[in-house]
Structures are given as C-alpha cells and as structure tokens.
Amino acid sequence: MVACLERMRGSRALPASIVCDNGPEFTSRAKLAWAHERRIYLVFIRPGKPVENAFVEGFNGRLRDECLNEQWFTRLTDAQECIERWLRDYHARRPHSALGWRTPRNFLLRCAAPSLSPDP
C-alpha cells in the first residue's frame, strides 16, 4: 500500500486525509508511519460499518461483479489486463449520477480546466 501511494506521489499531490477500513493493509506500522511523516490524516471507519465508506464499497462490488467474477484468470497478467480494460470503461464511458451524469474523466477534465462560461 505504501509503495503504491509513493508512486502516485510523483504524479499528483498527496491527499490531506485518507479514509480506510481496519484491514491489515491499512493499519500496518509502515503505513501509519508513512502517513504520520507526511502529515496525512488517516480516518478509519468503524469496524463492521462498511456504509461509512459506501462509495468505495460500491466501486469494489461493481469491479467484482462486472469484471472479476466474469472471468477465469490463469495468469496474473490476464487479470491485470482485464482490470485495466474495465477501469478505462468505468472512467471514460460511464456517466455517474454523483458527477452530474458526467464520466469521471470528463468531470476531472472540467475541474482541471473550467470553462469561462457558467454552467446553464
């Protein structure tokens, strides 16, 4: 987990806080120390309360139901390629109600370079 966050650090700013569950990958000493050194506040949901992180639980459920459960992977690279295809579709082709029925990609582009005219 820490290695993944460090790779992200090269291409974008680190978040001020991270919401996570109480799994061992999130509560390890390495991650706690990493977050503390970078002044990132870790917010842990209460055990047995996945609704406190509902959007992540929803995303994980869709990934599992629409991608992982639909395939039989014999190689790790096959799984990685399948997940990458699914993510491209999820981010570039699927409008999301929480984003005003925009795709995540279009929403991000609009936030990064807002138009000069106001929304209708």
N, C-alpha and C positions, 0 to 999 in steps of 0.2 A: 504494500500500500504506500509506504513512504517513497519507494523508488518511483512509483507512478506519479505521485504528486510532485516529486523533484523534476521529472521530465516535463511536466506541464509548466513548471515554473519558468522554463526557458522561453515559452511562447506566450505566456499571459501572466497577469498579476495573480498572486495567491489570494484566496478569499480571506475575509476578516474572521469568518467563522465557518465551521463545518458541522452539519447535523448528521449524526450517525447512530446506529444501534449499538448494542453492547456485545457484539461478536468479537472474538479474539483478534481478528484482523484490525479492529478499530480501537481496542483497548490495550494494545501491546505497549510495552515501555518505550520501544523505539518510536512509535507514532506519537505517544504522549510527549516525549522529549522533543521530537521534531516540531510539533505544534507549539510547544512552550517556547522554544528557541526563536521561532518566527512570529511569536505573539498572535497565533491563530487560536481563537476560542473554540473549543470542542463542545458541542451541545449533544448530550446523549439522551435519546428518547427513553422513556420508562420501559423497563422490561415487560414484555407481553403487550405492548401498546403500539403495534405497527401503524395504527391510524395517525400517530403523531408524525409519521414520515410517509404519508399516504401517496404523494406523487412518486416517490421512489419505489414504493411497493407496487404501485400501479404499473410503472415502467417495467420493473422486473417481471411482473406477471405477464405483460404483453410480450416481452422478449422470450420468456419461457414458452408461452402458448403458441406464438406465431412463428418462432424460429427454432428454438432448441428442441421442443417436443415433436416437431415435424420432421426431424432428420435423424438418421443413424450415422454418427460420426465414427470413422475408424482411425482417423488421424487428427491430431491437434490442428494442423494447418487447415483441414477441411472445416472444422468448427470456426476457426478464426475468420476464414473467408466468408462463411455463411453469416456470421455475426456482422462483419463489415458491410455486406450487401444489405442486410436488414437495417442497420443503422443509417446507411445512406438513404434508403427509402423513408425511414422514420423521420429523418431530419429534413429531407429535401422535397418530399412528395406528399406528406400527410399534414393537412391543416389541423391545428389543435384549438379547441374551444377556449382554453385558458390564454391563448395568444391572439384572441380576436379572429379566430379561424384563419390564421396565417400558419405557414410552415415554420418550424424553428429556424431554419436557415434564413427565410425572408424576414422573420422577426429580428434576428440578430443583425442582418444587413441594414435593416431600417434603423435599429438603435445605434449602429456604428456610424451611419451616415444619414441622419434625419433630413427629410425634405425641407425645403424652405417654406412650402405652403402648409397650412394647418390641415389636419385630418378633417374630412367632411362630417 
